[in-house]
Amino acid sequence: MNLYEIREKALKSGRAVFSVQQLANLISSSKLTAKVYASRLVHKKLARRLIRGKIAFTNEDYVVATQLIEPSYISLYSALLMHQLIQQVPANIECVTPKLTRRLPGVGVNYHRIPSSLFFGFERVKVDRDYYFLATPEKALIDGLYLRAYSISTAAELMKKINRKRFIQLLNTIPDKTRKRIERELK
């Protein structure tokens, strides 16, 4: 299998970001062989290296952000910008994940850890052959309040722009301790 065939197979798979192991599974080869292919794909500019052991077949930043660390979804200010609720562009794409907090400035993505019990309230968005996951505006607000990413005045301003009924429905599905803390902050 040549590099162009590997790239085409990867693009048809519906994924855009691959670990060496995922690439090995895709092309039915050993991890060592896949590592060599990944290096050659990057060298020929058919893919780009993101972090050690991960390559992407797309330049779409949002796709890369949610497929690089899985599971994750775009949230906080990045999601609010995408839903056109704010105008200021964040320096990095902000994602949440039940995994560890990580900052990847070389890729332009920050991952914030939330408990698994708060990992919901997002939708899959299709982009050509790829996809990414995006928080609803209401869930982006809840995530930001949980992570204390918004000031009280910012949260109050955002409350005017979102669907309050959906926000309350989502808020009622999270654990009591977290819900009560968020409700106190909104008063």
MARBA-3410 file (N, C-alpha, C, O; in Angstrom, 1 decimal):
187
0.9,-1.2,0.0,0.0,0.0,0.0,0.9,1.2,0.0,1.8,1.4,0.8 ~ 0.6,2.2,-0.9,1.5,3.4,-1.0,0.9,4.5,-0.1,-0.2,4.4,0.4 ~ 1.6,5.6,0.1,1.2,6.6,1.0,-0.1,7.3,0.6,-0.9,7.6,1.4 ~ -0.3,7.4,-0.7,-1.6,8.1,-1.2,-2.8,7.2,-0.9,-3.8,7.7,-0.6 ~ -2.6,5.9,-1.1,-3.7,4.9,-0.7,-4.0,5.0,0.8,-5.1,4.9,1.2
-2.9,5.1,1.6,-3.2,5.1,3.0,-3.9,6.4,3.4,-4.9,6.4,4.1 ~ -3.5,7.5,2.8,-4.2,8.8,3.0,-5.7,8.7,2.6,-6.6,9.1,3.3 ~ -5.9,8.2,1.4,-7.3,8.0,0.9,-8.1,7.1,1.8,-9.3,7.4,2.1 ~ -7.5,6.0,2.3,-8.2,5.1,3.2,-8.6,5.8,4.5,-9.6,5.6,5.1 ~ -7.6,6.6,5.0,-7.8,7.3,6.2,-9.0,8.3,6.1,-9.8,8.5,6.9
-8.9,9.1,5.0,-10.0,10.1,4.8,-11.4,9.4,4.6,-12.3,10.0,5.1 ~ -11.4,8.3,4.0,-12.7,7.6,3.8,-13.2,7.0,5.1,-14.4,6.7,5.2 ~ -12.3,6.8,6.1,-12.7,6.2,7.3,-13.7,7.0,8.2,-14.3,6.5,9.1 ~ -13.7,8.3,7.9,-14.5,9.2,8.7,-13.8,9.8,9.9,-14.3,10.7,10.6 ~ -12.5,9.4,10.1,-11.7,10.0,11.1,-10.7,10.9,10.4,-10.4,10.7,9.2
-10.1,11.8,11.2,-9.1,12.7,10.6,-7.8,12.6,11.4,-6.7,12.9,10.9 ~ -7.9,12.2,12.7,-6.7,12.2,13.5,-6.5,10.7,13.9,-7.4,10.0,14.3 ~ -5.2,10.3,13.8,-4.9,8.9,14.1,-3.7,8.8,15.0,-2.7,9.5,14.8 ~ -3.8,7.8,15.9,-2.6,7.4,16.7,-1.9,6.4,15.8,-2.4,5.9,14.8 ~ -0.7,6.1,16.2,0.1,5.1,15.4,-0.7,3.7,15.4,-0.8,3.1,14.4
-1.3,3.4,16.6,-2.0,2.2,16.7,-3.3,2.2,15.8,-3.6,1.2,15.2 ~ -4.0,3.3,15.8,-5.2,3.4,14.9,-4.8,3.3,13.5,-5.5,2.7,12.7 ~ -3.7,3.9,13.1,-3.2,3.8,11.7,-2.8,2.3,11.4,-3.1,1.8,10.3 ~ -2.2,1.6,12.3,-1.8,0.2,12.2,-3.1,-0.6,11.9,-3.1,-1.5,11.1 ~ -4.1,-0.3,12.7,-5.4,-1.1,12.6,-6.0,-0.8,11.2,-6.6,-1.7,10.6
-5.9,0.5,10.8,-6.5,0.9,9.5,-5.9,0.2,8.3,-6.6,-0.3,7.4 ~ -4.6,0.1,8.4,-3.9,-0.5,7.2,-3.5,-2.0,7.5,-2.7,-2.6,6.7 ~ -4.0,-2.5,8.6,-3.7,-4.0,8.9,-2.3,-4.3,8.9,-1.8,-5.2,8.2 ~ -1.5,-3.5,9.7,-0.1,-3.8,9.8,0.4,-3.7,11.2,-0.5,-3.4,12.1 ~ 1.6,-3.9,11.5,2.2,-3.8,12.8,2.3,-2.3,13.2,2.3,-1.4,12.4
2.4,-2.1,14.5,2.6,-0.7,15.0,3.9,-0.1,14.5,3.9,1.1,14.2 ~ 4.9,-0.9,14.4,6.2,-0.4,13.9,6.1,0.0,12.5,6.7,1.1,12.1 ~ 5.4,-0.8,11.6,5.2,-0.4,10.2,4.4,0.9,10.1,4.7,1.7,9.3 ~ 3.4,1.0,10.9,2.5,2.2,10.9,3.3,3.4,11.3,3.1,4.5,10.8 ~ 4.2,3.2,12.3,5.0,4.4,12.7,5.9,4.9,11.5,6.0,6.1,11.4
6.4,4.0,10.8,7.3,4.4,9.6,6.4,5.1,8.6,6.8,6.1,8.0 ~ 5.2,4.5,8.3,4.3,5.1,7.4,3.8,6.5,7.9,3.8,7.5,7.1 ~ 3.6,6.7,9.1,3.2,8.0,9.7,4.3,9.0,9.5,4.0,10.1,9.1 ~ 5.5,8.6,9.7,6.6,9.5,9.5,6.8,9.9,8.0,7.0,11.1,7.7 ~ 6.6,9.0,7.2,6.7,9.3,5.7,5.5,10.1,5.3,5.7,11.0,4.4
4.3,9.9,5.8,3.2,10.7,5.4,3.4,12.2,5.8,3.1,13.1,5.1 ~ 4.0,12.4,7.0,4.3,13.7,7.5,5.4,14.4,6.6,5.3,15.5,6.2 ~ 6.4,13.6,6.3,7.6,14.1,5.5,7.1,14.5,4.1,7.6,15.5,3.6 ~ 6.2,13.8,3.5,5.6,14.1,2.2,4.5,15.1,2.2,3.9,15.5,1.2 ~ 4.2,15.6,3.5,3.2,16.6,3.7,1.8,16.1,3.3,0.9,16.9,2.9
1.6,14.8,3.4,0.3,14.2,3.2,-0.5,14.1,4.5,-1.7,13.9,4.5 ~ 0.2,14.4,5.6,-0.4,14.5,6.9,0.4,15.4,7.8,1.5,15.8,7.3 ~ -0.1,15.8,8.9,0.7,16.7,9.8,0.8,16.0,11.2,-0.1,15.5,11.7 ~ 2.0,16.2,11.8,2.2,15.7,13.1,1.6,16.7,14.1,1.9,17.9,14.0 ~ 0.8,16.1,15.0,0.2,17.0,16.0,1.0,17.0,17.3,1.5,18.0,17.8
1.1,15.8,17.9,1.9,15.5,19.1,2.6,14.2,18.8,2.3,13.5,17.9 ~ 3.5,13.8,19.7,4.1,12.5,19.5,3.1,11.4,19.4,2.3,11.2,20.3 ~ 3.3,10.7,18.3,2.4,9.5,18.1,1.0,9.8,17.5,0.2,8.9,17.4 ~ 0.8,11.0,17.1,-0.5,11.4,16.5,-0.4,12.2,15.3,0.4,13.2,15.3 ~ -1.1,11.9,14.2,-1.0,12.6,13.0,-2.5,13.0,12.6,-3.4,12.3,13.0
-2.6,14.0,11.7,-3.9,14.4,11.2,-3.9,14.5,9.7,-2.9,14.9,9.1 ~ -5.0,14.2,9.1,-5.1,14.3,7.7,-6.0,15.4,7.3,-6.6,15.5,6.2 ~ -6.1,16.4,8.2,-6.9,17.6,8.0,-6.3,18.8,8.6,-5.5,18.7,9.6 ~ -6.6,20.0,8.2,-6.2,21.2,8.8,-7.3,21.9,9.5,-7.2,23.0,10.1 ~ -8.5,21.2,9.6,-9.6,21.7,10.3,-9.4,21.7,11.8,-9.4,20.6,12.4
-9.1,22.8,12.4,-8.8,22.9,13.9,-9.8,22.2,14.8,-9.4,21.6,15.8 ~ -11.1,22.4,14.6,-12.1,21.9,15.4,-12.1,20.4,15.4,-12.3,19.7,16.4 ~ -11.9,19.8,14.2,-11.9,18.4,14.0,-10.7,17.8,14.8,-10.8,16.8,15.6 ~ -9.6,18.4,14.6,-8.4,18.0,15.3,-8.6,18.1,16.8,-8.2,17.2,17.6 ~ -9.2,19.1,17.3,-9.3,19.4,18.7,-10.1,18.2,19.4,-9.7,17.8,20.5
-11.2,17.8,18.8,-12.0,16.8,19.5,-11.6,15.3,19.2,-12.0,14.4,19.8 ~ -10.8,15.2,18.2,-10.3,13.8,17.9,-8.9,13.5,18.4,-8.5,12.4,18.5 ~ -8.2,14.6,18.8,-6.8,14.4,19.3,-6.8,13.7,20.7,-6.1,12.8,20.9 ~ -7.7,14.2,21.6,-7.9,13.7,22.9,-9.3,13.2,23.0,-10.2,14.0,22.9 ~ -9.5,11.9,23.1,-10.9,11.4,23.1,-11.2,10.7,24.5,-10.3,10.1,25.0
-12.4,10.9,25.0,-13.5,11.7,24.5,-13.3,13.2,24.9,-12.7,13.5,25.9 ~ -13.7,14.1,24.0,-13.7,15.5,24.3,-14.7,16.2,23.4,-15.1,15.7,22.4 ~ -15.1,17.4,23.8,-15.9,18.2,22.9,-15.6,19.7,23.2,-15.0,20.1,24.2 ~ -15.8,20.5,22.2,-15.5,21.9,22.2,-16.5,22.6,23.1,-17.7,22.4,23.0 ~ -16.1,23.4,24.0,-16.9,24.1,25.0,-16.4,25.4,25.4,-15.5,26.0,24.7
-16.9,26.0,26.5,-16.5,27.3,27.0,-16.5,28.4,26.0,-17.5,28.4,25.2 ~ -15.6,29.3,25.9,-15.7,30.4,25.0,-15.6,30.0,23.6,-16.3,30.6,22.7 ~ -14.9,28.9,23.3,-14.9,28.4,21.9,-16.3,28.0,21.4,-16.7,28.4,20.2 ~ -17.0,27.3,22.2,-18.4,26.9,21.8,-19.3,28.2,21.7,-20.1,28.3,20.8 ~ -19.1,29.1,22.6,-20.0,30.3,22.6,-19.7,31.1,21.4,-20.6,31.7,20.8
-18.4,31.2,20.9,-18.1,31.9,19.7,-18.7,31.2,18.5,-19.3,31.8,17.6 ~ -18.7,29.8,18.5,-19.2,29.1,17.4,-20.8,29.2,17.3,-21.3,29.1,16.2 ~ -21.4,29.4,18.4,-22.8,29.6,18.5,-23.2,31.1,18.3,-24.3,31.5,18.5 ~ -22.2,31.9,18.1,-22.3,33.4,17.9,-22.9,34.1,19.0,-23.7,35.1,18.9 ~ -22.5,33.7,20.3,-23.0,34.4,21.5,-22.0,35.3,22.0,-22.3,36.2,22.8
-20.7,35.2,21.5,-19.7,36.2,21.8,-19.0,36.5,20.5,-19.1,35.8,19.5 ~ -18.2,37.6,20.6,-17.4,37.9,19.3,-15.9,37.8,19.5,-15.2,37.7,18.5 ~ -15.5,37.8,20.7,-14.0,37.7,20.9,-13.5,36.3,20.7,-14.1,35.3,21.2 ~ -12.5,36.1,19.9,-12.0,34.8,19.6,-10.9,34.4,20.6,-10.0,35.1,20.9 ~ -11.1,33.3,21.3,-10.2,32.8,22.3,-8.8,32.5,21.6,-8.8,32.2,20.4
-7.8,32.6,22.4,-6.4,32.3,21.9,-6.3,30.9,21.4,-5.6,30.6,20.4 ~ -6.9,29.9,22.2,-6.8,28.5,21.9,-8.2,27.9,21.9,-9.1,28.5,22.4 ~ -8.4,26.8,21.2,-9.7,26.1,21.2,-9.8,25.5,22.6,-8.9,24.8,23.1 ~ -10.9,25.7,23.2,-11.2,25.2,24.6,-12.1,24.0,24.5,-13.2,24.0,24.0 ~ -11.6,22.8,25.0,-12.4,21.6,25.0,-12.5,21.1,26.5,-11.7,21.5,27.3
-13.5,20.3,26.7,-13.6,19.6,28.0,-13.5,18.1,27.8,-13.9,17.6,26.7 ~ -13.0,17.4,28.8,-12.8,15.9,28.7,-12.8,15.4,30.1,-12.5,16.1,31.1 ~ -13.2,14.1,30.2,-13.1,13.5,31.6,-11.7,13.0,31.9,-11.5,12.5,33.0 ~ -10.8,13.2,30.9,-9.4,12.9,31.2,-8.7,14.0,31.8,-9.3,15.0,32.2 ~ -7.4,14.0,31.9,-6.6,15.0,32.6,-6.6,16.3,31.8,-6.7,16.3,30.6
-6.5,17.4,32.5,-6.3,18.7,31.9,-5.0,18.8,31.2,-3.9,18.3,31.7 ~ -5.0,19.3,30.0,-3.8,19.4,29.2,-3.8,20.7,28.4,-4.9,21.1,27.9 ~ -2.7,21.3,28.2,-2.5,22.5,27.4,-1.6,22.1,26.3,-0.4,21.6,26.5 ~ -2.0,22.2,25.0,-1.2,21.9,23.9,-1.0,23.1,23.0,-1.7,23.2,22.0 ~ -0.2,24.0,23.4,0.0,25.3,22.7,0.4,25.1,21.2,0.1,25.9,20.4
1.2,24.1,21.0,1.7,23.8,19.6,0.6,23.5,18.7,0.7,23.7,17.5 ~ -0.5,22.9,19.2,-1.7,22.5,18.4,-2.8,23.6,18.5,-3.6,23.7,17.7 ~ -2.7,24.4,19.6,-3.7,25.5,19.8,-4.9,25.0,20.5,-6.0,25.5,20.3 ~ -4.8,24.0,21.4,-5.9,23.5,22.1,-5.6,23.3,23.6,-4.6,22.9,24.0 ~ -6.6,23.7,24.4,-6.6,23.4,25.8,-7.7,22.5,26.2,-8.8,22.6,25.7
-7.4,21.5,27.0,-8.4,20.5,27.5,-8.5,20.7,29.0,-7.6,20.8,29.7 ~ -9.8,20.8,29.4,-10.1,21.0,30.8,-10.9,19.8,31.3,-11.8,19.3,30.7 ~ -10.4,19.3,32.5,-11.0,18.1,33.0,-12.4,18.4,33.7,-12.5,19.3,34.5 ~ -13.4,17.6,33.4,-14.7,17.7,34.1,-15.0,16.3,34.5,-14.5,15.3,33.9 ~ -15.8,16.1,35.5,-16.2,14.7,35.9,-17.0,14.0,34.8,-17.7,14.7,34.1
-16.9,12.7,34.8,-17.7,12.0,33.8,-19.2,12.3,33.9,-19.9,12.2,32.9 ~ -19.7,12.6,35.1,-21.1,12.9,35.3,-21.5,14.2,34.6,-22.7,14.4,34.4 ~ -20.6,15.0,34.2,-20.9,16.2,33.5,-20.6,16.1,32.0,-20.7,17.1,31.2 ~ -20.2,14.9,31.5,-19.8,14.8,30.1,-21.0,14.4,29.3,-21.3,13.3,29.0 ~ -21.8,15.5,28.9,-23.0,15.3,28.1,-23.3,16.7,27.6,-22.6,17.7,27.9
-24.3,16.9,26.8,-24.8,18.2,26.3,-24.0,18.7,25.1,-23.8,19.9,25.0 ~ -23.6,17.8,24.2,-22.9,18.2,23.0,-23.5,17.5,21.8,-24.2,16.5,22.0 ~ -23.2,17.9,20.7,-23.7,17.3,19.4,-22.6,17.1,18.5,-21.5,17.8,18.5 ~ -22.8,16.2,17.6,-21.8,15.9,16.6,-22.0,16.8,15.4,-23.2,16.8,14.9 ~ -21.0,17.5,14.9,-21.1,18.4,13.8,-20.3,17.8,12.6,-19.1,17.5,12.8
-20.9,17.6,11.5,-20.2,17.0,10.3,-19.6,18.1,9.5,-20.2,19.2,9.3 ~ -18.3,17.9,9.1,-17.6,18.8,8.3,-17.0,18.0,7.1,-16.0,17.2,7.4 ~ -17.5,18.1,5.9,-17.1,17.3,4.8,-17.1,15.8,5.2,-18.2,15.2,5.6 ~ -15.9,15.1,5.2,-15.9,13.7,5.6,-15.6,13.5,7.1,-15.7,12.4,7.6 ~ -15.3,14.6,7.8,-14.9,14.6,9.2,-16.0,15.1,10.1,-17.1,15.3,9.7
-15.7,15.1,11.4,-16.7,15.6,12.4,-16.0,16.1,13.6,-14.8,15.9,13.8 ~ -16.7,16.9,14.4,-16.2,17.3,15.7,-17.4,17.4,16.6,-18.6,17.3,16.2 ~ -17.2,17.5,17.9,-18.2,17.5,18.9,-18.3,18.9,19.5,-17.2,19.5,19.9 ~ -19.5,19.5,19.6,-19.6,20.9,20.1,-20.7,20.9,21.2,-21.8,20.4,21.0 ~ -20.4,21.6,22.3,-21.4,21.8,23.3,-22.5,22.7,22.9,-22.3,23.6,22.1
-23.7,22.4,23.4,-24.8,23.4,23.2,-24.4,24.6,24.0,-23.6,24.6,24.9 ~ -25.0,25.8,23.6,-24.7,27.0,24.3,-25.0,26.9,25.8,-24.2,27.4,26.7 ~ -26.1,26.2,26.2,-26.4,26.0,27.6,-25.4,25.2,28.3,-25.0,25.5,29.5 ~ -24.9,24.1,27.7,-23.9,23.3,28.3,-22.6,24.0,28.4,-21.8,23.8,29.4 ~ -22.2,24.8,27.4,-21.0,25.6,27.5,-21.0,26.5,28.7,-20.0,26.7,29.3
-22.1,27.1,29.0,-22.3,27.9,30.1,-22.1,27.1,31.4,-21.4,27.6,32.3 ~ -22.7,26.0,31.5,-22.6,25.1,32.7,-21.1,24.7,32.9,-20.6,24.7,34.0 ~ -20.5,24.3,31.8,-19.1,23.9,31.9,-18.2,25.0,32.4,-17.4,24.9,33.3 ~ -18.5,26.2,31.9,-17.7,27.4,32.3,-17.9,27.7,33.8,-17.0,28.2,34.5 ~ -19.2,27.6,34.2,-19.5,27.9,35.6,-18.8,26.8,36.5,-18.3,27.1,37.6
-18.9,25.5,36.1,-18.3,24.5,36.8,-16.8,24.7,37.0,-16.2,24.6,38.0 ~ -16.1,25.1,35.9,-14.7,25.3,35.8,-14.3,26.7,36.3,-13.1,27.0,36.4 ~ -15.3,27.5,36.7,-15.0,28.9,37.1,-14.2,29.7,36.0,-13.3,30.4,36.4 ~ -14.6,29.5,34.8,-14.0,30.1,33.7,-14.6,31.5,33.4,-14.1,32.3,32.7 ~ -15.8,31.7,33.9,-16.6,33.0,33.6,-16.7,33.8,34.9,-16.8,33.2,36.0
-16.6,35.1,34.8,-16.9,35.9,35.9,-18.4,35.9,36.1,-19.2,35.5,35.2 ~ -18.9,36.4,37.2,-20.3,36.4,37.5,-21.0,37.4,36.5,-22.1,37.0,36.0 ~ -20.4,38.5,36.2,-21.0,39.4,35.2,-21.1,38.8,33.8,-22.1,39.0,33.1 ~ -20.1,38.1,33.4,-20.1,37.4,32.1,-21.2,36.3,32.1,-21.9,36.2,31.1 ~ -21.3,35.5,33.2,-22.3,34.5,33.3,-23.7,35.1,33.2,-24.6,34.6,32.5
-23.9,36.2,33.9,-25.2,36.9,33.9,-25.5,37.4,32.4,-26.7,37.3,32.0 ~ -24.6,37.9,31.7,-24.8,38.4,30.4,-25.1,37.2,29.4,-26.0,37.4,28.6 ~ -24.4,36.1,29.6,-24.7,34.9,28.8,-26.0,34.4,29.1,-26.7,33.8,28.1 ~ -26.5,34.4,30.3,-27.8,33.9,30.7,-28.9,34.6,29.8,-29.9,34.0,29.6 ~ -28.7,35.8,29.5,-29.7,36.6,28.7,-29.7,36.1,27.2,-30.7,36.3,26.5
-28.7,35.4,26.8,-28.6,35.1,25.4,-28.9,33.6,25.1,-29.0,33.2,23.9 ~ -29.0,32.8,26.1,-29.3,31.3,25.9,-30.7,31.0,26.2,-31.5,31.8,26.7 ~ -31.1,29.8,25.9,-32.4,29.3,26.2,-32.5,28.9,27.6,-31.9,27.8,28.0 ~ -33.1,29.7,28.4,-33.1,29.5,29.9,-33.8,28.2,30.3,-33.3,27.5,31.2 ~ -34.8,27.8,29.6,-35.5,26.5,29.9,-34.6,25.3,29.7,-34.5,24.5,30.6
-33.9,25.3,28.6,-32.9,24.2,28.3,-31.8,24.2,29.3,-31.3,23.2,29.8 ~ -31.3,25.4,29.7,-30.3,25.6,30.7,-30.7,24.9,32.0,-30.0,24.2,32.6 ~ -31.9,25.2,32.5,-32.5,24.7,33.7,-32.6,23.2,33.6,-32.3,22.4,34.6 ~ -33.1,22.7,32.5,-33.2,21.2,32.3,-31.9,20.5,32.4,-31.7,19.5,33.1 ~ -30.8,21.1,31.8,-29.5,20.5,31.8,-29.0,20.6,33.3,-28.3,19.7,33.8
-29.2,21.7,33.9,-28.7,21.9,35.3,-29.3,20.9,36.2,-28.6,20.5,37.2 ~ -30.5,20.6,36.0,-31.2,19.6,36.9,-30.7,18.2,36.7,-31.1,17.3,37.5 ~ -29.9,17.9,35.6,-29.4,16.6,35.4,-28.1,16.3,36.0,-27.6,15.2,36.0 ~ -27.4,17.4,36.5,-26.1,17.2,37.1,-26.1,16.9,38.6,-27.2,17.2,39.2 ~ -25.1,16.4,39.2,-25.1,16.0,40.6,-25.4,17.2,41.5,-25.1,18.4,41.2
-26.2,17.0,42.6,-26.7,18.0,43.4,-25.6,19.0,43.9,-25.8,20.2,43.9 ~ -24.5,18.5,44.4,-23.5,19.4,44.9,-23.0,20.4,43.9,-22.9,21.6,44.2 ~ -22.7,19.9,42.7,-22.3,20.8,41.6,-23.4,21.8,41.2,-23.2,23.0,41.0 ~ -24.6,21.2,41.1,-25.8,22.1,40.7,-26.0,23.2,41.7,-26.2,24.4,41.3 ~ -25.9,22.9,43.0,-26.1,23.9,44.0,-25.1,25.0,44.0,-25.4,26.2,44.2
-23.8,24.6,43.8,-22.7,25.6,43.7,-22.9,26.5,42.5,-22.8,27.7,42.6 ~ -23.3,26.0,41.4,-23.6,26.8,40.2,-24.8,27.7,40.4,-24.7,28.9,40.1 ~ -25.8,27.2,41.0,-27.0,28.0,41.3,-26.6,29.2,42.3,-27.1,30.3,42.1 ~ -25.8,28.9,43.3,-25.3,30.0,44.2,-24.5,31.1,43.5,-24.7,32.2,43.7 ~ -23.7,30.7,42.5,-22.9,31.6,41.8,-23.8,32.5,40.8,-23.4,33.6,40.6
-24.9,32.0,40.4,-25.7,32.7,39.5,-26.7,33.7,40.2,-27.2,34.6,39.6 ~ -26.8,33.6,41.5,-27.7,34.5,42.3,-27.0,35.8,42.5,-27.6,36.7,43.1
END
